[in-house]
Amino acid sequence: MRYLTDRKRAIGAGSAKTGTAHFWAMKVSSVGLLILIPLFLFTFGPRLGEPHDVVLAYFERPFPAIVAALTITVSFLHFKDGVQVLIEDYVHGRVQKLLIVGMICVSYGAIATGLFAIARLAL
């Protein structure tokens, strides 16, 4: 026990042992976004400002709909993980848990809304 710091003796908590998995999830989603964001911009960018019928016809094709759905999903999962780290670093106590649960709900809600919108356009 003499090798423990005063803080660890007082709290009795060590490593949570989830940092590596969280780190890799963030890195994988970052690499995915490095591919998806330019792909989304180059495929959808020329359609900006077009009439509704043209955009609707564009998203009826599978490739643009899949790229948009993947971009929305990976972006909000990456957002969820990043905000969770931010909250864990700067907020403590019961408010921390409430904010983390709230941001997870917001992230999954945004994913569901985005996927629903893409499905409505594509079908």
N, C-alpha and C positions, 0 to 999 in steps of 0.2 A: 504494500500500500504506500510505501514511502515514495514511489515513482509517480504517483498520481498528483495532479495539480490540485490546488485548493478548490478550484471550481468543480472538478470532477468528483472530488470527495464530497462536496456539498450537494451536488445534483445527483450523483450516482448514475449518470448517463454517459455512455460512450458514443461510438459511431452508430448512425442509423443504418448503415450498410446498404443504402440505396443510391448513393451518389454516382457510382459508376454506370448503372443502368440508366439513370436520368441523363447523365452526360452523353452517353451514346445515343439515346433517343433524340436529344437536341442536335447532335452532329448529323445523324442520319436524316432528320427532317430538314436541316439546313442544306445538305447536299441535294436532297429532293427538290427543295425550293429553288436552288441554283439552276436546276434543269427546267422546272415547271413554270416559273415566272417568265423567263424569256420566251418559252414556247407558247404560253398563253398570250403574251403581248404580241408576238409575231403572227399568231393565228387570228386573234380577235381584234387586234389594233386596226386593221384596214376596215373593219365593219363599224367602227365608231362613227356616229353621225348618219348612218344609213337609215332608211325607213324601217318601221317595225317588221314588215313582211320579209325584208331581206335578212334581217337578224334572225327572225323566226326560222326561215328556210336554212340559214347557216347552222343553227343549233339542232336542226333535225338530223343532220349528219352525225354519225357516231363519234368520230375523232374529236371534233371541237367540243362536244358535250362531255366526253370523258376527260379531256384536258382541263376543262373548266371545273368539273366536279373534283378531280384530283387536286387541283390548285386550291380550291376552297377548303377541302378537307385537311390537306397537309398544312396549309397556312394557319388555320385555326387550332390545330393540334399543337403546332409550334408555338403559337401565341399562348395557349393554355400552359404549356410547360414553362415558358419564359416568365409569365406573370406569376406562376406559382413560386418560382425561385425568387423573384422580386419580393413577393409577400413574405416568404420565409425569412428573407434577409432583414427586412425592415419593420415587420409587424410581429408582435408577440402576444401570447395569451389566447383567450377565447376569440378575440377579434380576428386573429390570424386564421383560425380554423373556419370561421364564418366567411371570411373573404375568399379563402381557397375554394370552399364549396360553391360560393356564389360565382366565382370566375369559371369554375368547371361547368356549371350550369349554363352560364352565358356562352361559353365556347361551344358546347354541344348544341345549344339552341341555335347559334349562328350557323353551325355546320348543317343542322337539319333544315333550316330555312333556305340556305343556299342550295342544298341538294334538291329540295322541293321545287325551288324556282327553276333549276336546270331541268329537272324532270318534266315540269309543266311546259317548258320551251321545247324540249326534245320529243315529247309524246303528243 
